[in-house]
């Protein structure tokens, strides 16, 4: 684990994120790449759910979803999002905010191909976030698409896509004794601009 104080001297938020994620992969027993994704609808009402980080580099943080889901519809009308990573075993959290951009079709195809075949079938069978008559109806749809794709490559549905959060703010928080936590935040006005770093009160 990185020393609590050392991280406050970091100058590159993406490098620090990779270090913390690597630490989490050693200490978290389940889905260290899990993150809360917050979006807002056209009225400004927020929504939040857990998703999995599926890629990160200097451009931002990538996740995939059915674009016809609630989050897909919310991103269509308000292309901004916030992320939260929380690793209880390390006493750490990272908050991210910024605009959203779609990943390329090639990126989405490449990731979709790595998914388990049953997960790829599930992407076809589930009308995510919309009303479902019964569990049996979902299982019937799974059986239908399983038969349809038997012996064939399971292609990515057009509505199943990836999004990248282009951060303009990344905050790192480390738990401290007696609630005297350590916090630093990196900010920039636009995704291509240089970062400024500020240390925050707990």
N, C-alpha and C positions, 0 to 999 in steps of 0.2 A: 504494500500500500504506500502511496506517496505521502510524505510527511504533511501534516495539516497546514503548516505555515509555508512550506515550499511552493505550493500551488499559487499563492498570491503574487509571486514574482513572475508568473508566466506572461509571455507577450503574444503568444499565438493561441487563440481559443480552440482551434481545430486540433492542434497538437495536444493540448490539455484534455480535450474531449476524448481523443483516442487513448490517452493514458488512463483516464478514469474508466472508460469502457473496458479496457483490458483488465483493470483491477476488478471490475464487476464480474467479468466472465470467469474469474477465479473464485469469487466469493458468493455470488448469487446462485442459488440452486435451481431457479426456474426463470427462463427468459430474461437474461440481463439486458437484452436489446428492447424490452418492452418500454413503451412511452405513452403518456397520455397526450392525445391530440385534441385541441380545442379549436372549434370553428364557430361561426355565428351565421344565423340566417338573415334574410333580407330586412327583418325588423330589428336586427341587432341582438336577438336573444341568443345567448351562447349555448354551446353543446360540447360535451367532452366524452371521450371513450378511449380505451386502450387499443393501441395498434403496435406493430413491430417495425422497428427500424430495419430497412433492407439495403441501405447503402449510405455512405457518408464520405465526402471529400471536401475540397475547398469551396465547392459550389453550394453545399448544403446537406440536408438530411432527407432521405428518400423513403417513402412508404407507398404501398399499393392498395387499391380499393376498387370496388364496383362504383363507377361514376353515377349510377342511378340510385345509389344509397343516399341516406340523409346527409352524410358528410360530403359526398360528391355533389349533391345539389347545393349545399351551403357554400362549398368552394367555388361553384359556378357563379354565384351572385356576390360573393365576398372572398376574393382570392388572397386571403391572409389567414395565418394560423399561428397557434402557439403550441409548443411541445413541453412536456415535463418528464424528465427521467428521475426516478427515485430509487436509490439502492440502500435499503434499510441496513443491510449487513455492513455497509461502509459508512453509514451516517452521512450520505451525500445526495445532493440533488442538482440537476442542471435544468435551467429554464431557457427556452428558445422562443423568439418571436420574429416573424418576418412575412414577406409576401410569398405566394405559391407560384410555381411554374410547373407545367407538365414535363415529364421525362420523355425522351424520344420513343417512338414505336420500337426501335431496335433494342433500346434498354429494357422496355417492358416485355418484349418477346423473349429476350435472353433470361430475364428473371423468371418469367412464367414457366419456361422450359425446365427450370431447376426444381419446381414444386412437385410434390408427390402426385402421381396420376389421379388419385382420389381427390386431392385438393383442387386439381385442374378441373375435374368433373364437377366438383362443388361450385366452382366459379360460374359454370354454365347453369347448374340446377337451381341455385339460390337467387331469387329476386330480392336482393338484400334490402332490409329495412321496410319492405312492403308487407301488407297483411298476408298471413299464411293460414290456410284453412285448417290444416292439421299436420302433425309430424308425418303421417302416412303420405300426405300429398308431396312433401319434400322428398321422402324416400322413393316415391314413384317417379319423380323428376330425375333423381339420381340414377335410377335403374334405366330410364329412358335414354339419358345421355351416355350412360355406360355402354348400352347396346349400340347406340349411334356411332360411337367412336371406337368400337371394338376393331382391333387390327389397324387402326389409323392413328396418326399423330393428333394429340389433343391440342388444337390451336387455341390461342388466346382470344377470348371474346372481345369485340371492339369496345365494349363498355368497361372492360377491366383494364385500368391504367395506373400509371405511377405519377406521383407528385413529389416535387422537391421543395422543401421549405428553405428559402434563401434568407438566412438570418441577418437581421439588423441589430439584434440584441441577443447575447448569450450570457447568462448569469450562472456562476458556480458557487455552490453553498456547501460548507462543511460543518457538520455538527460540532459544537463546542460545549464544554462543561458549563453548567449553570446558565444555559442558553446564550452564552457568549460565543456565538457562531462566527465563522470566517466567511466573508462574501466578497466576491469581485464580479464586476459586470463589464463586458465588452460591448460597446455601442458604435454604430455608424449610421449615417443618414440614408445611405443606399447600399445595396449588396456589393457593389464594386469598389466602394470607398474604403480607406484605411480605418482600422479600429482605434478607438480610444478606450482606455481602461480606467475604471474607478473602483476604489475599495469602498464598501458600504458598511454602515452600522448593522449589527445583527438584527 
